[in-house]
Amino acid sequence: MLKVENLAVNYGYIIALSNINLEINKGEIVTLIGSNGAGKTTTLMAISGLVEKRPGSKITFKGQDITKMAPNKIVHMGMSHVPEGRKIFPALSVYENLRAGALGNKKMTKARFEELVEEQYTLFPRLKERYKQAGGSLSGGEQQMLAIARGLMMDPDIVMLDEPSLGLAPIVIEDIFELIVKIRDMGKTILLIEQNASVALSIADRGYVLETGNITLQGTGQELLVNPEVKKAYLGA
Ligand code: ATP
């Protein structure tokens, strides 16, 4: 589904990513864990076409080279990016936020749009209850749900989530992660970026550990959960 080869990104003189290689197969939940500043957000932005990559980097999505493709084209190929910090539209209602998620999709019919809104309301019943409410008036967990639902309104094949647990209470994080599994079970592929390694690895099929712009470890979610280095560095053991 998605292949990243030799991905390197600089911000001026700062080397954010040195040489990232990763692969995500259809129907998998793959997580990229790492501490603050390791390069997780930069990896997602590079995949989405939002930051410039160094020569030699290659990103392939559904068999097509998207390394130099514009971000809007990548979205329309079926890649949705739910950014860190949610970035919902606070003054727009829940329904309007969902509608914004489908904007610009020329293939979207009215019937498919309505079906997608209903899918979001089934997946996130609280959004249905609050559909007229301003996005900014929702709780943190609800805003995260809205950000994910808005990302699903593009009808993507792959959903990339940047730190969905950020700033949320443990009980709310559990709800969000159960929903991520449900979204995968609906047929989506998931790339999940997380600082909260324990929850991310517990639902992931596979994971990669990112340290100062390099992948240092990889394995199944279970393998990484019991790995002594991961335990020491990321699981507080
Ligand atoms: P966080 O969890 O804090 O978002 P991260 O793992 O996502 O961390 P990145 O945000 O990708 O890490 O940052 C990787 C490196 O690039 C860090 O050293 C960061 O300071 C640097 N960096 C990120 N954005 C910029 C920028 N716009 N200009 C300069 N340096 C940047």
Boltz pocket constraint, residues with backbone or C-beta under 6 A from the ligand:
constraints:
  - pocket:
      binder: B
      contacts: [[A, 11], [A, 14], [A, 15], [A, 16], [A, 34], [A, 35], [A, 36], [A, 37], [A, 38], [A, 39], [A, 40], [A, 41], [A, 42], [A, 43], [A, 84], [A, 195]]
      max_distance: 6.0
